Amino acid sequence: MDGVYIHIPFCKSRCIYCDFFSTTYLDRREDYVRALIQEAQQRISNEGNIRTLYFGGGTPSMLSVDQLHRILSAVGSSNVEEITLEANPGDLTLEKLQALHQIGFNRISIGIQSFRDEELSFLGRRHNSTQAREAVQYAQQAGFDNISVDLMYALPNQSIEDWKFNIAEALKLHIQHISCYCLTYESMTTLSRLVDERLVTPADEDTENQMYDLLCMMLCKEGFERYEVSNFALPGFRSLHNSGYWNNVPYIGLGAGAHSYDGTKRRWNIADVPAYIEKVADNTMYWEEEILSAEQKEMEQIMLGLRTCEGIPFTDNLLHKAKPYIDSGHLAIKEGRLVATQSGLHILNRIIEDLA
């Protein structure tokens, strides 16, 4: 067991694009922390095996430093190599960041999304561009030297110049890692409803591809490596935790809605905060699980591996399906591994579907 993911589902408000499991009902935070600690004590017996801890959400920075510290203590974080906290810029003061660093967090991932206030307002983010810059600067002052920021592109009406500005602003902050995601229109979100009502028009595919190519060019020019489709890092600053997912490493997920994988089966906790709290307290089953078939494991290796710069092992079984994409220049063989080229990244979902 290499990594532990801890899901904190609380948010002050819901962004219009988000379909992750979260809740805006904040009064159960302390009860939830107690349940998390109980689950950790039930499932984690040997802290020496943990390499990474990752607090995701939701908005983990909505918990107090004391609550986060108690969770860390329950999991056993003294020998963990990488401990990451996802955070909203509006929650981060210099004092809180200093306290977070002191209790053991050594990596922070700040959900900035944009440095343009009109874009932040459209997305439903509760911070502004000034707070975004200040959050990074406070983190640096607090002693964090492994800082990641999230950006989002292909927003409705976002121009290439708008996107170029956002990338440039992120680079000015001298951070070590950048995650960039194309805006997606998930069903049952406010954003998808706006599209259905024709109040919002998504960016076209050509614009998405131009923005992605610009991103790769600008970041690589500044020394960042694209080690996964959406993730860029300076040398030595790849996310160890997320790399574990892409490399099929077992992990435990704690909290409502969290997933776990042990190499054979996948398990997921119920995505219901009150029910999770009640069932953990009563020691009744609060999860479901499935045993993965050989075909499912192979499909996941292709799906996850092709997203990384290392790709997947090239085998005779893949030759027939991969050859058209190799001939077209969308895939390449490097040191015995099949990797997506820059043009291949534009149609990666199609390639994965055909190969899996």
Buried (B, 14 or more C-beta within 10 A) or exposed (E): BBBBBBBBBBBEEBBBBBBBBBBEEEEBBEBBBBBBBBBBEEBBEEBEBBBBBBBBBBBBBBBBBEBBBBBBBBBBBEEBEBBBBBBBBBBBEBEBBBBBBEBBBBBBBBBBBBBBBEBBEBBBBBBBBEBBBBBBBBBBEBEBEBBBBBBBBBBBEBEEEBBBBBBEBBBEBEBBBBBBBBBEBEEEBEBBBBBEEEEBEBBEEEBBBBBBBBBBEBBEEBEBBBBBBBBBBBEEBBBBBBBBBBEEBBBBBBBBBBBBBEEEEBBBBBBBBEBBBBBBEEEEEBBEBEEBEEEEEBBBBBBBBBBBBBBBEBEEEBEEEBEEBBEEEBBBEEEEBBBBBBBBBBBBEEBBEEBB
